[in-house]
Amino acid sequence: MAPLTSLGLLTLLLGASLSSIDFFIVNVALPSIERDLHASPATLEMVVAGYAVAYAVLLVLGGRLGDTYGRRKLFLWGVAAFGVTSLACGLAPGAWWLVGARVAQGAASALMLPQVLGTIHATTQGERRARTVALYGAVSGVAGLLGQALGGALVAADLGGTGWRAVFLVNVPIAAAALLVGVRAVPDSRAERPVRGDVLGTVLFAGSLTALLLPLTEGRATGWPLWSVLLLVAAPLLGWAFGAVESRAERTGGSPLLPPSLLREPAVRKSLVLGLPIFVGFSGFMFGFAIVLQQGLRYGALQAGLTVIPMGLTQIPASMLVPRLVRRWGTRAMTRAALVHATGLAVLALTVLWAPWPGLHPLALAPGLLLCGAGQGVQLALYYRVALAAVPAARAGAGSGLAATVQQSCLAVGVATVGSLFLALIPGIGMRNAFVTALGVQLAGLLGLALLSLRLPRKMA
């Protein structure tokens, strides 16, 4: 197996950053999309949710396809599809065309992203793997912040009169460059024993996640119609059916989409729980913060996008310090990171409550955001390290697909729960107090993360 070169790693991380950026890049563009396409609030949520749901339900399948047919091939196909679907988003003539293109874009991301972690896990080991996973965590988190900053800059620049369309069109040349370099620079890897597809398992897995995520993201905006309630009732039943089918397939020597034995790995199980407060809180915060900046504080798109930059200034170095922090503190680095992040949220909440409103200057928000970025950077890198620590190289695709599925599902749930709570509270208590309440919910989740991390083995491989 060819080694992973620096250029190959850079290409993989570029692909990973594209998929993460596009989850958040539309946040600051939504007001422009609403005006230009005359989109309803429910349709705007579908622009975000359609991408997230398609991304989440197909990630494990994307990892399995990479295991079987080769991760480089699937990565390149995913990059190409991402470029084409980004073009479709940028040229959308109407709101529902944009929703459909976003769903297809999410599917392309699901094809591309699992190959990144799968290739890293299969072609690196030891200290280099630890550093590479830490770098992946840094890119994954900073890409979300960059998405909102870049989105604000592109909308404000209105290049050639493209307005919000530029946030999608910018992906096309980047994807083309990644495709050209990736053909030569990305090493190929696959499972030693390719397995057959699991059609029934794939259908049940997609059905159970869709039944959970779709009503959570759209139920509030549409008034909780009967279909949303029925889907929520069906979600655990479909999940149970999926588990039964996968267990039977593994017992009889089949090739389950998500082997139950993988879930019995302690590090994998614990990472699933750790991912909840990390990603639910992050996406809920970014969604609500974008609304506060533009509608509450009346910032323009560019100013709103640039306001989040302090988080990135500390998140990148914090992620890169993770190998050193792990050698010193082991998994207790997660505990400390959660407490630092919680402190940042508390500082941010006090700033919002005590500073003039709506005349709050972006620099007043910087101290809290710097602390939040430092904590978030360590959490992201450690999440993937814990998740992949016990996954054999032969199951790298399935393991990375599972870790990424938890991430994307929680990102969607964060917008649907924390974001919906924030929006629901605004009419009664005002945007300032609604945002502080949402910060309190996230802070409680981080305190829970600190406690959960104490149950991890102190030493890490």
C-alpha positions as CSV (number, residue, x, y, z in Angstrom):
1,M,0.0,0.0,0.0
2,A,1.4,3.4,-1.0
3,P,2.2,5.8,1.8
4,L,0.1,8.9,2.4
5,T,2.2,11.9,1.2
6,S,1.8,15.5,2.3
7,L,0.1,16.4,-1.0
8,G,-2.2,13.5,-0.7
9,L,-3.2,14.5,2.8
10,L,-3.7,18.0,1.7
11,T,-6.1,16.9,-1.0
12,L,-8.0,14.7,1.4
13,L,-8.4,17.5,3.9
14,L,-9.5,19.8,1.1
15,G,-12.3,17.4,0.3
16,A,-13.2,17.1,4.0
17,S,-13.3,20.9,4.4
18,L,-15.6,21.3,1.4
19,S,-18.2,19.1,2.9
20,S,-18.0,20.8,6.3
21,I,-18.0,24.3,4.9
22,D,-21.2,23.7,2.9
23,F,-23.2,22.7,6.0
24,F,-22.6,26.2,7.5
25,I,-22.0,28.4,4.5
26,V,-25.7,29.0,3.8
27,N,-26.4,30.4,7.3
28,V,-25.5,33.9,6.4
29,A,-26.9,33.6,2.9
30,L,-30.4,32.6,4.0
31,P,-31.8,36.1,4.1
32,S,-30.6,36.7,0.5
33,I,-32.1,33.4,-0.6
34,E,-35.4,34.2,1.0
35,R,-35.6,37.5,-0.9
36,D,-34.4,36.3,-4.2
37,L,-36.3,33.0,-4.4
38,H,-39.3,34.1,-2.3
39,A,-38.8,31.1,-0.1
40,S,-40.9,30.4,3.0
41,P,-39.2,29.8,6.4
42,A,-40.0,26.0,6.1
43,T,-38.3,25.9,2.7
44,L,-35.3,27.7,4.0
45,E,-34.9,25.1,6.8
46,M,-35.1,22.5,4.1
47,V,-32.2,24.1,2.3
48,V,-30.2,23.4,5.5
49,A,-31.9,20.1,6.5
50,G,-32.0,18.5,3.1
51,Y,-28.2,18.6,2.9
52,A,-27.8,17.4,6.5
53,V,-30.2,14.5,6.3
54,A,-28.9,13.1,2.9
55,Y,-25.4,13.5,4.3
56,A,-26.1,11.6,7.5
57,V,-28.1,8.7,6.1
58,L,-25.6,7.8,3.4
59,L,-22.3,8.2,5.2
60,V,-22.0,4.6,6.4
61,L,-22.9,3.4,2.9
62,G,-20.2,5.7,1.5
63,G,-17.7,4.1,3.9
64,R,-18.7,0.6,2.9
65,L,-18.4,1.4,-0.8
66,G,-14.9,2.7,-0.2
67,D,-14.0,-0.5,1.7
68,T,-15.1,-2.6,-1.2
69,Y,-14.3,-0.7,-4.4
70,G,-11.3,1.4,-3.3
71,R,-11.3,4.6,-1.2
72,R,-9.4,6.7,-3.8
73,K,-11.9,5.9,-6.5
74,L,-14.9,6.7,-4.3
75,F,-13.2,9.9,-3.1
76,L,-12.7,11.1,-6.6
77,W,-16.2,10.3,-7.7
78,G,-17.5,12.1,-4.6
79,V,-15.4,15.2,-5.4
80,A,-16.7,15.2,-9.0
81,A,-20.3,14.8,-7.8
82,F,-19.8,17.6,-5.3
83,G,-18.6,20.0,-7.9
84,V,-21.6,19.2,-10.2
85,T,-24.2,19.5,-7.5
86,S,-22.6,22.7,-6.3
87,L,-23.1,24.1,-9.8
88,A,-26.7,22.9,-9.7
89,C,-27.2,24.8,-6.4
90,G,-25.6,28.0,-7.7
91,L,-27.8,27.9,-10.8
92,A,-31.1,27.1,-9.0
93,P,-34.0,28.9,-10.6
94,G,-36.4,28.3,-7.7
95,A,-36.4,27.4,-4.0
96,W,-37.4,23.8,-4.4
97,W,-34.8,23.3,-7.1
98,L,-32.3,24.5,-4.6
99,V,-33.6,22.1,-2.0
100,G,-33.3,19.1,-4.4
101,A,-29.8,20.2,-5.4
102,R,-28.8,20.5,-1.7
103,V,-30.0,16.9,-1.1
104,A,-27.9,15.7,-4.0
105,Q,-24.9,17.7,-2.7
106,G,-25.3,16.0,0.7
107,A,-25.2,12.6,-1.0
108,A,-22.0,13.6,-2.8
109,S,-20.5,14.6,0.5
110,A,-21.5,11.3,2.0
111,L,-19.6,9.5,-0.8
112,M,-16.5,11.7,-0.3
113,L,-16.0,12.2,3.4
114,P,-15.7,8.6,4.7
115,Q,-12.8,8.0,2.3
116,V,-10.8,10.7,4.1
117,L,-10.8,9.2,7.5
118,G,-10.7,5.6,6.0
119,T,-7.6,6.4,4.0
120,I,-5.9,8.1,7.0
121,H,-6.7,5.2,9.2
122,A,-5.5,2.6,6.6
123,T,-2.3,4.4,5.5
124,T,-0.9,5.8,8.8
125,Q,-0.1,4.5,12.2
126,G,1.4,5.5,15.6
127,E,2.3,9.1,16.2
128,R,1.7,10.1,12.6
129,R,-1.8,8.9,12.7
130,A,-2.4,10.8,15.9
131,R,-1.1,14.0,14.4
132,T,-3.1,13.5,11.2
133,V,-6.3,12.8,13.0
134,A,-5.7,15.9,15.1
135,L,-5.2,17.9,11.9
136,Y,-8.4,16.4,10.5
137,G,-10.3,17.5,13.6
138,A,-8.8,21.1,13.2
139,V,-9.9,21.2,9.6
140,S,-13.4,19.8,10.3
141,G,-14.1,22.4,13.0
142,V,-12.5,25.4,11.4
143,A,-14.2,24.7,8.1
144,G,-17.5,25.3,9.8
145,L,-16.4,28.7,11.0
146,L,-14.8,29.4,7.7
147,G,-18.1,28.5,6.0
148,Q,-19.9,31.4,7.7
149,A,-17.0,33.8,7.3
150,L,-16.6,32.9,3.6
151,G,-20.4,33.0,3.0
152,G,-20.6,36.5,4.5
153,A,-17.8,37.7,2.3
154,L,-19.1,36.2,-0.9
155,V,-22.7,37.5,-0.3
156,A,-21.4,41.0,0.5
157,A,-19.0,41.0,-2.5
158,D,-21.9,40.1,-4.9
159,L,-19.4,39.0,-7.6
160,G,-20.8,39.6,-11.0
161,G,-24.2,40.0,-9.5
162,T,-24.2,36.4,-8.2
163,G,-25.1,37.3,-4.6
164,W,-25.9,34.2,-2.6
165,R,-25.2,31.9,-5.6
166,A,-21.5,32.5,-5.2
167,V,-21.4,30.5,-1.9
168,F,-22.1,27.4,-4.1
169,L,-20.3,28.3,-7.3
170,V,-17.0,28.9,-5.5
171,N,-16.9,25.1,-4.9
172,V,-16.7,24.2,-8.6
173,P,-13.1,25.3,-9.3
174,I,-12.0,24.0,-5.9
175,A,-13.5,20.6,-6.6
176,A,-11.9,20.5,-10.1
177,A,-8.5,21.2,-8.6
178,A,-8.9,18.6,-5.9
179,L,-10.0,16.1,-8.6
180,L,-6.9,16.7,-10.8
181,V,-4.4,16.5,-7.9
182,G,-6.2,13.6,-6.2
183,V,-5.8,11.3,-9.2
184,R,-2.0,11.1,-8.6
185,A,-1.6,12.1,-4.9
186,V,-4.2,10.1,-3.0
187,P,-3.1,6.5,-2.3
188,D,-5.6,3.7,-2.9
189,S,-6.7,1.4,-0.1
190,R,-9.6,-1.0,0.6
191,A,-10.6,-3.8,2.9
192,E,-8.6,-7.0,2.5
193,R,-11.8,-9.0,2.0
194,P,-14.3,-7.0,-0.1
195,V,-17.9,-7.7,1.0
196,R,-21.2,-7.8,-0.7
197,G,-23.7,-4.9,-0.4
198,D,-26.4,-4.9,2.3
199,V,-29.4,-3.6,0.4
200,L,-32.0,-4.2,3.2
201,G,-29.7,-2.8,5.9
202,T,-29.0,0.3,3.9
203,V,-32.8,0.9,3.3
204,L,-33.6,0.4,7.0
205,F,-30.7,2.6,8.2
206,A,-31.6,5.4,5.8
207,G,-35.3,5.1,6.7
208,S,-34.7,5.2,10.5
209,L,-32.4,8.2,10.3
210,T,-34.7,10.1,7.9
211,A,-37.7,9.3,10.1
212,L,-35.8,10.9,13.1
213,L,-34.1,13.8,11.4
214,L,-36.7,15.0,9.0
215,P,-39.5,15.8,11.5
216,L,-37.0,17.2,14.0
217,T,-35.8,19.7,11.3
218,E,-39.1,20.5,9.7
219,G,-41.8,19.7,12.3
220,R,-41.7,23.1,14.1
221,A,-41.6,25.1,10.9
222,T,-44.7,23.3,9.5
223,G,-46.7,23.2,12.7
224,W,-46.1,19.6,13.6
225,P,-48.4,18.0,11.1
226,L,-49.5,14.3,11.4
227,W,-46.8,13.1,9.1
228,S,-44.1,14.4,11.4
229,V,-45.6,12.7,14.4
230,L,-46.0,9.4,12.6
231,L,-42.4,9.5,11.4
232,L,-41.1,10.1,15.0
233,V,-43.1,7.1,16.1
234,A,-41.7,5.0,13.3
235,A,-38.1,6.0,13.9
236,P,-37.4,3.7,16.9
237,L,-39.3,0.8,15.2
238,L,-37.2,1.2,12.0
239,G,-34.1,1.4,14.2
240,W,-35.0,-1.8,16.0
241,A,-35.6,-3.6,12.6
242,F,-32.2,-2.3,11.3
243,G,-30.5,-3.7,14.4
244,A,-32.2,-7.1,14.0
245,V,-31.3,-7.4,10.3
246,E,-27.7,-6.5,11.0
247,S,-27.3,-8.9,13.8
248,R,-28.8,-11.7,11.8
249,A,-26.5,-10.9,8.8
250,E,-23.4,-11.0,11.0
251,R,-24.5,-14.3,12.7
252,T,-25.1,-16.0,9.4
253,G,-21.8,-14.8,7.8
254,G,-23.3,-12.0,5.7
255,S,-22.0,-8.5,5.2
256,P,-24.0,-6.1,7.4
257,L,-23.7,-2.4,6.5
258,L,-22.8,-1.6,10.2
259,P,-21.5,-4.7,11.9
260,P,-22.9,-4.9,15.5
261,S,-19.5,-6.2,16.7
262,L,-18.2,-2.8,15.7
263,L,-20.6,-1.2,18.2
264,R,-19.3,-3.5,20.9
265,E,-15.9,-1.8,20.8
266,P,-15.8,0.3,24.0
267,A,-14.0,3.2,22.3
268,V,-16.6,3.3,19.5
269,R,-19.6,3.2,21.9
270,K,-18.2,5.9,24.1
271,S,-17.4,8.2,21.2
272,L,-21.0,8.0,20.1
273,V,-22.1,9.4,23.4
274,L,-19.4,12.0,23.5
275,G,-20.4,13.3,20.1
276,L,-23.8,14.3,21.2
277,P,-22.9,17.4,23.3
278,I,-20.0,18.3,21.0
279,F,-21.9,18.5,17.7
280,V,-25.4,19.2,18.8
281,G,-24.1,22.2,20.7
282,F,-21.8,23.4,17.9
283,S,-24.5,23.4,15.2
284,G,-27.2,24.9,17.4
285,F,-24.8,27.7,18.4
286,M,-23.7,28.5,14.9
287,F,-27.3,28.6,13.6
288,G,-28.5,30.8,16.4
289,F,-25.4,33.1,16.4
290,A,-25.8,33.8,12.7
291,I,-29.4,35.0,13.3
292,V,-28.4,37.0,16.3
293,L,-25.7,38.8,14.4
294,Q,-27.8,39.7,11.4
295,Q,-31.3,40.2,12.8
296,G,-30.6,41.0,16.5
297,L,-27.4,43.1,16.2
298,R,-28.1,44.2,12.6
299,Y,-24.7,43.3,11.2
300,G,-24.3,43.0,7.5
301,A,-23.4,39.6,5.9
302,L,-19.7,40.4,5.8
303,Q,-19.5,41.7,9.4
304,A,-21.5,38.7,10.7
305,G,-19.2,36.2,8.9
306,L,-16.0,37.9,10.2
307,T,-17.3,38.0,13.8
308,V,-16.7,34.2,14.2
309,I,-13.0,34.4,13.2
310,P,-11.7,34.6,16.8
311,M,-13.0,31.0,17.3
312,G,-10.8,29.8,14.5
313,L,-7.8,31.6,15.8
314,T,-7.7,29.4,18.9
315,Q,-9.3,26.3,17.4
316,I,-6.6,25.5,15.0
317,P,-3.6,25.6,17.4
318,A,-5.7,23.8,20.1
319,S,-6.4,20.9,17.7
320,M,-2.7,20.6,16.8
321,L,-1.7,20.5,20.4
322,V,-4.0,17.5,21.1
323,P,-1.2,14.8,20.7
324,R,0.9,16.7,23.3
325,L,-2.1,17.2,25.6
326,V,-3.0,13.5,25.4
327,R,0.6,12.5,26.4
328,R,0.3,14.8,29.4
329,W,-3.3,14.3,30.5
330,G,-4.6,11.4,28.6
331,T,-8.4,11.5,28.0
332,R,-8.7,14.1,30.8
333,A,-7.8,16.6,28.1
334,M,-11.4,16.2,27.0
335,T,-12.6,17.1,30.5
336,R,-10.5,20.3,30.5
337,A,-11.5,21.2,27.0
338,A,-15.2,21.0,27.9
339,L,-14.7,23.2,31.0
340,V,-12.8,25.8,28.9
341,H,-15.5,25.8,26.3
342,A,-18.2,26.1,29.0
343,T,-16.3,29.1,30.5
344,G,-16.3,30.7,27.0
345,L,-20.1,30.3,26.7
346,A,-20.5,31.8,30.2
347,V,-18.4,34.9,29.2
348,L,-20.3,35.2,25.9
349,A,-23.7,35.1,27.8
350,L,-22.6,37.7,30.3
351,T,-21.3,39.9,27.4
352,V,-24.7,39.7,25.6
353,L,-26.6,40.4,28.8
354,W,-24.6,43.4,30.1
355,A,-23.4,45.1,26.9
356,P,-25.5,47.6,25.0
357,W,-28.1,46.0,22.7
358,P,-28.2,46.2,19.7
359,G,-25.0,48.3,19.7
360,L,-22.8,45.4,20.7
361,H,-19.4,45.7,18.9
362,P,-17.9,42.4,17.4
363,L,-14.7,42.9,19.5
364,A,-16.8,42.6,22.7
365,L,-17.7,39.1,21.7
366,A,-14.1,38.1,21.0
367,P,-13.0,36.9,24.5
368,G,-15.8,34.4,24.8
369,L,-15.3,33.2,21.3
370,L,-11.6,32.7,21.8
371,L,-12.3,30.4,24.8
372,C,-15.0,28.6,22.9
373,G,-12.6,27.9,20.0
374,A,-9.9,26.6,22.2
375,G,-12.3,24.1,23.9
376,Q,-13.9,23.1,20.6
377,G,-10.6,22.4,18.9
378,V,-9.5,19.8,21.4
379,Q,-13.0,18.2,21.5
380,L,-13.2,17.6,17.8
381,A,-9.7,16.1,17.5
382,L,-10.2,13.9,20.5
383,Y,-13.6,12.7,19.4
384,Y,-12.2,11.2,16.2
385,R,-9.2,9.7,18.0
386,V,-11.4,8.0,20.6
387,A,-13.8,6.8,17.8
388,L,-11.1,5.2,15.6
389,A,-8.7,4.0,18.3
390,A,-10.3,0.5,18.5
391,V,-11.3,0.2,14.8
392,P,-9.3,-2.4,12.8
393,A,-7.8,-1.1,9.6
394,A,-10.0,-3.6,7.6
395,R,-13.1,-1.8,9.0
396,A,-11.7,1.7,8.6
397,G,-14.4,2.7,6.1
398,A,-17.3,1.5,8.3
399,G,-15.7,3.0,11.5
400,S,-15.0,6.4,9.9
401,G,-18.5,6.3,8.3
402,L,-20.0,5.7,11.7
403,A,-18.1,8.5,13.4
404,A,-19.0,10.9,10.6
405,T,-22.6,9.8,10.7
406,V,-22.8,10.6,14.4
407,Q,-21.3,14.0,13.7
408,Q,-23.6,14.9,10.8
409,S,-26.7,13.5,12.6
410,C,-25.9,15.6,15.7
411,L,-25.3,18.7,13.6
412,A,-28.8,18.3,12.1
413,V,-30.3,17.5,15.5
414,G,-28.6,20.6,16.9
415,V,-30.3,22.9,14.4
416,A,-33.6,21.2,15.0
417,T,-33.5,21.2,18.8
418,V,-31.3,24.0,20.1
419,G,-32.0,26.2,17.0
420,S,-35.8,25.6,17.2
421,L,-35.8,26.3,21.0
422,F,-34.1,29.6,20.3
423,L,-36.5,30.6,17.5
424,A,-39.5,29.5,19.6
425,L,-38.5,31.7,22.6
426,I,-37.9,34.9,20.6
427,P,-41.6,36.1,20.5
428,G,-42.0,35.7,24.2
429,I,-38.7,36.9,25.8
430,G,-36.9,38.6,22.9
431,M,-33.8,37.6,20.9
432,R,-31.2,38.5,23.5
433,N,-32.7,36.4,26.3
434,A,-33.6,33.6,23.8
435,F,-30.0,33.4,22.8
436,V,-28.7,33.4,26.3
437,T,-31.1,30.5,27.1
438,A,-29.8,28.6,24.1
439,L,-26.2,29.2,25.4
440,G,-27.3,27.8,28.8
441,V,-28.6,24.6,27.2
442,Q,-25.3,24.2,25.4
443,L,-23.3,24.9,28.6
444,A,-25.3,22.2,30.4
445,G,-24.3,19.8,27.6
446,L,-20.7,20.6,28.0
447,L,-20.8,20.0,31.7
448,G,-22.3,16.6,30.9
449,L,-19.5,16.0,28.5
450,A,-16.9,16.8,31.2
451,L,-18.5,14.2,33.5
452,L,-18.8,11.6,30.7
453,S,-15.2,12.0,29.8
454,L,-14.2,11.0,33.3
455,R,-15.5,7.5,32.5
456,L,-13.0,7.1,29.6
457,P,-9.8,5.1,30.3
458,R,-7.2,7.8,31.2
459,K,-4.5,6.5,28.8
460,M,-5.0,6.4,25.1
461,A,-3.3,4.4,22.4
